Amino acid sequence: MSAERSRTATGHPAGARIGRLLALALALLPGILLAGAASAEATQLAPYKDDLFRYGKVLETRADGAFRIVDYDEMRDINGRDEVPERRAQRKYVSLKAKRVEDHLTYKAGGRTLKYVGAGATKGRASLIVLYLHGQNGTRFQGADDWTFGGNFNRVKNMTVAAGGAYLSPDFSDFEGGGTAEIKALMQEYAGRSPGAPIFVACGSYGGKLCWSLARDPEAASMISGLILLGSLNDPGFLKTAAMKQGGRKIPIFIGHGSRDPIIDWKLQQAFFDQVRKKSPGYPIRFVLFQNGNHGTPIRMTDWRETLNWMLATSGN
């Protein structure tokens, strides 16, 4: 079985000068406002190989469109997409442009120095930050690999860089409190350099344990603008967090899962999805079920642009 398978003054010379400056400022104000609007709009990820990465046929929708079942076929979506199945995507799916601004970096947490791969605005201010947290037996290299999973990591990396953001794929010591504290420290480092920039945390498989630990930590949760669970776990404890309470800050959640996942049953994820919607009607949560998909299918097939742009438009609303 295949393992893969976001005042006036007048009447005085100084007053006259102030008046002229104010008049000039008022004249420029529409342009300033338009520039600000354009800047906010620019945070949305621009189209990037959409024809290659958009979802296949939608077989069914539920929950007012928040739950979709999407057609998936291994022969088409792995063998027909990869030059070497599961190891190297066809060249048309990959662009190495982001490699120019990619580096192997370190961060400190709890007296330890850890490594991560970062691309884009890793030193200056970032418009958005996207973190990918690997599952068991993974490393920082998984989320930075341009050629595996059909080039899907390469796509999100390029889109994030093009939007002026930072894409990060870190190592961490464990999936418990230590790893949670480490990723929180990395988030704080980037939030400090980029105040107000949305931070999205994506977790593959068992990495979801970290996603949920961060979401339950009030300080970490305050920095998160979206959680992306890819063939991952759920956490009933999230139902008791501030995000689920009336008036609380909602953290958008995306769940991608394969219907043939032998490790985590998709029906458990659907039950969680239903619980969230029942407890907080209208909560920003989406579920894409890949019909006949395996454990790694959501990492390969999730449409990053659609997901992140939805979260960018939803966060804070």
C-alpha positions as a printed Julia matrix, in Angstrom:
317×3 Matrix{Float64}:
   0.0    0.0     0.0
   1.35   3.39   -0.94
   2.43   5.57    2.02
   1.33   8.61    0.12
  -1.41   6.98   -1.69
  -2.75  34.89    4.86
  -7.34  70.32   11.56
  -6.62  73.38    9.54
  -4.58  76.55   10.36
  -4.73  79.95    8.57
  -3.83  83.64    9.07
  -0.14  83.05   10.04
   2.87  82.21    7.8
   3.46  78.94    9.65
  -0.26  78.29    9.67
  -0.4   78.95    5.95
   2.34  76.41    5.35
   0.5   73.9     7.5
  -2.66  74.64    5.57
  -0.91  74.02    2.24
   0.61  70.79    3.53
  -2.78  69.67    4.79
  -4.37  70.47    1.47
  -1.68  68.43   -0.27
  -2.22  65.54    2.13
  -5.97  65.64    1.49
  -5.34  65.62   -2.23
  -3.11  62.55   -1.86
  -5.39  60.75    0.58
  -7.42  58.82   -2.02
  -4.22  57.45   -3.51
  -2.9   56.5    -0.07
  -6.13  54.69    0.74
  -6.09  52.9    -2.59
  -2.48  51.88   -2.0
  -3.43  50.5     1.4
  -6.31  48.56   -0.13
  -4.0   47.22   -2.83
  -1.49  46.17   -0.16
  -4.19  44.28    1.75
  -5.37  42.68   -1.45
  -1.8   41.7    -2.33
  -1.75  39.44    0.74
  -4.04  37.11   -1.2
  -2.01  34.5    -3.01
  -1.88  35.13   -6.74
  -2.74  32.4    -9.26
   0.05  29.88   -9.63
  -0.27  26.78  -11.83
  -3.95  26.64  -10.87
  -4.83  24.5   -13.87
  -2.45  21.79  -12.61
  -3.28  21.91   -8.9
  -6.99  22.69   -8.63
  -9.31  20.02   -7.31
 -10.74  17.39   -9.6
 -14.41  16.71  -10.02
 -16.49  17.46   -6.93
 -18.61  14.35   -6.4
 -20.72  15.63   -3.53
 -21.14  18.66   -1.27
 -22.64  18.82    2.21
 -22.95  21.3     5.07
 -23.71  24.27    2.81
 -20.62  23.55    0.73
 -18.21  23.37    3.68
 -17.81  19.6     3.16
 -16.77  18.37   -0.28
 -16.0   14.93   -1.65
 -13.46  15.23   -4.47
 -12.55  12.63   -7.07
  -9.07  11.11   -6.68
  -7.38   8.41   -8.72
  -3.87   7.1    -8.03
  -3.11   6.21  -11.64
  -3.99   9.73  -12.73
  -2.9   11.76   -9.71
   0.35   9.94   -8.89
   1.51   7.87  -11.87
   0.21  10.37  -14.39
   1.65  13.35  -12.52
   5.07  12.11  -11.43
   8.13  11.39  -13.51
   9.06   8.84  -10.83
   5.92   7.92   -8.84
   6.0    9.37   -5.31
   9.6   10.51   -5.73
   9.83  13.12   -8.46
   7.05  15.23   -9.97
   7.02  16.1   -13.64
   8.95  19.29  -14.37
   5.86  21.31  -15.28
   4.61  21.07  -11.69
   7.78  22.57  -10.22
   9.53  25.95  -10.33
  12.86  26.39   -8.56
  12.56  30.18   -8.51
  11.99  30.21   -4.74
  15.33  28.43   -4.24
  17.0   31.83   -4.7
  15.5   32.98   -1.41
  15.63  29.69    0.49
  18.1   28.86    3.24
  18.86  26.45    6.07
  18.42  28.42    9.27
  18.32  27.94   13.04
  16.05  29.07   15.85
  16.39  28.89   19.62
  13.87  27.56   22.11
  14.28  26.36   25.69
  18.05  26.63   25.5
  18.19  24.48   22.39
  19.17  25.37   18.85
  17.02  23.76   16.18
  17.11  23.81   12.4
  14.53  24.8     9.82
  14.27  25.48    6.11
  12.99  28.95    5.37
  12.08  30.62    2.07
  11.12  34.21    1.34
  11.02  36.97    3.94
  12.97  35.13    6.65
  15.01  38.16    7.74
  12.76  41.17    7.21
   9.06  41.83    7.54
   6.81  39.14    6.05
   3.3   39.7     4.72
   2.27  36.25    5.95
   3.94  33.21    7.49
   3.19  29.6     6.56
   4.59  26.78    8.73
   4.49  23.11    7.84
   4.93  20.6    10.68
   5.81  17.07    9.62
   4.49  13.83   11.09
   6.26  10.9    12.72
   9.62   9.93   11.18
   9.65  13.16    9.21
  12.15  16.02    9.25
  12.33  19.65    8.17
  13.21  18.44    4.7
   9.76  17.0     4.03
   7.96  20.35    3.79
  10.82  21.85    1.79
  11.07  19.1    -0.83
  10.22  20.57   -4.21
   9.73  17.29   -6.05
   7.75  14.94   -3.79
   3.98  14.93   -3.25
   3.45  15.99   -6.84
   5.21  19.33   -6.33
   2.56  20.58   -3.89
   5.08  21.85   -1.32
   6.91  23.64   -4.13
   3.66  25.35   -5.07
   2.86  26.71   -1.61
   6.48  27.78   -1.19
   6.46  29.74   -4.46
   3.08  31.35   -3.78
   4.08  32.42   -0.28
   7.37  33.9    -1.49
   5.64  35.73   -4.36
   3.22  37.31   -1.86
   6.1   38.67    0.23
   5.68  35.99    2.88
   7.88  33.48    4.68
   7.51  29.72    4.28
   9.01  27.63    7.1
   9.54  23.89    7.55
  11.11  23.3    10.97
  12.56  20.48   12.99
  11.28  20.05   16.56
  12.16  17.7    19.38
   8.86  15.87   19.92
   5.09  16.02   19.5
   4.5   16.85   23.15
   5.09  19.94   25.3
   8.68  20.36   24.14
   7.8   20.52   20.47
   4.84  22.8    21.2
   7.08  25.25   23.06
   9.64  25.17   20.25
   7.18  25.91   17.47
   5.57  28.61   19.63
   9.0   30.23   20.02
   9.54  30.15   16.24
   6.12  31.73   15.73
   6.91  34.44   18.27
  10.2   35.19   16.53
   8.44  35.78   13.22
   5.47  37.58   14.77
   7.91  39.96   16.44
   9.49  40.85   13.1
   6.17  41.02   11.28
   3.52  42.44   13.65
   0.02  41.68   12.43
   1.12  39.25    9.72
  -1.18  36.19    9.61
   0.44  32.91   10.62
  -0.88  29.65    9.21
   0.13  26.32   10.7
  -0.21  23.21    8.56
   0.28  19.76   10.07
   0.74  16.45    8.31
  -0.4   13.23    9.94
   0.75  12.98   13.59
   2.06  16.55   13.36
  -1.56  17.5    13.99
  -0.92  16.86   17.67
   1.23  19.99   17.63
  -1.38  21.96   15.7
  -3.96  21.26   18.38
  -1.54  21.87   21.26
  -0.77  25.28   19.83
  -4.47  26.0    19.36
  -5.1   25.22   23.04
  -2.28  27.53   24.18
  -3.81  31.04   24.5
  -0.57  32.84   23.55
   0.1   30.63   20.56
  -3.56  30.63   19.48
  -3.58  34.43   19.42
  -0.96  34.29   16.66
  -2.64  31.63   14.51
  -4.79  32.7    11.58
  -5.55  29.21   10.36
  -4.95  25.51   11.0
  -4.52  23.09    8.09
  -4.84  19.39    8.98
  -3.59  17.04    6.27
  -4.41  13.38    6.88
  -4.22  14.3    10.53
  -5.81  14.06   13.96
  -8.63  15.91   15.65
  -8.8   17.21   19.21
 -12.04  17.33   21.24
 -10.2   19.63   23.66
 -10.39  22.36   21.03
 -14.14  22.49   21.58
 -13.45  24.03   25.0
 -11.1   26.78   23.82
 -11.88  30.49   23.52
 -12.17  30.1    19.73
 -15.34  28.05   20.22
 -16.99  30.46   22.64
 -19.39  33.19   21.65
 -17.43  36.32   20.86
 -14.16  34.41   20.79
 -11.59  34.82   18.03
 -12.29  32.12   15.46
  -9.36  30.21   14.0
 -10.26  28.9    10.52
  -9.74  25.16   10.19
  -9.19  23.1     7.06
  -9.33  19.3     7.17
  -8.14  17.25    4.21
  -8.47  13.47    4.4
  -8.47  10.35    2.24
 -11.45   8.0     2.36
  -9.09   4.96    2.37
  -6.71   6.29    5.02
  -5.69   3.12    6.94
  -4.2    5.06    9.87
  -6.85   7.66   10.75
 -10.46   6.96    9.84
 -11.98   9.88    7.97
 -15.27   9.34    9.76
 -13.62  10.39   13.03
 -12.63  13.63   11.33
 -16.11  14.14    9.97
 -17.56  13.62   13.47
 -15.25  16.36   14.76
 -16.23  18.62   11.85
 -19.89  18.1    12.74
 -19.22  18.78   16.44
 -17.56  22.09   15.66
 -20.41  23.2    13.43
 -23.02  22.12   15.96
 -21.39  23.87   18.91
 -20.6   27.03   16.96
 -22.92  27.41   13.94
 -21.17  29.21   11.13
 -17.7   28.39   12.45
 -15.08  28.75    9.66
 -14.24  25.1     9.08
 -13.91  23.2     5.8
 -13.46  19.53    4.98
 -12.26  18.05    1.68
 -12.54  14.26    1.47
 -10.52  12.7    -1.34
 -12.55   9.74   -2.58
 -10.27   6.66   -2.58
  -7.4    8.75   -1.22
  -4.76   7.29    1.08
  -2.98   8.68    4.17
  -0.65  11.0     2.25
  -3.2   12.08   -0.36
  -4.18  15.4     1.3
  -0.52  16.52    1.34
  -0.34  15.87   -2.39
  -3.77  17.08   -3.44
  -4.89  19.93   -1.13
  -5.3   23.18   -3.05
  -3.09  25.5    -0.99
  -4.12  28.64   -2.82
  -7.83  28.1    -2.33
  -7.33  27.16    1.31
  -5.01  30.01    2.3
  -6.99  32.65    0.42
 -10.15  31.48    2.18
  -8.39  31.78    5.51
  -6.93  35.19    4.66
 -10.42  36.41    3.82
 -11.94  34.79    6.91
  -9.42  35.43    9.71
 -10.51  38.14   12.14
 -14.06  38.24   10.76
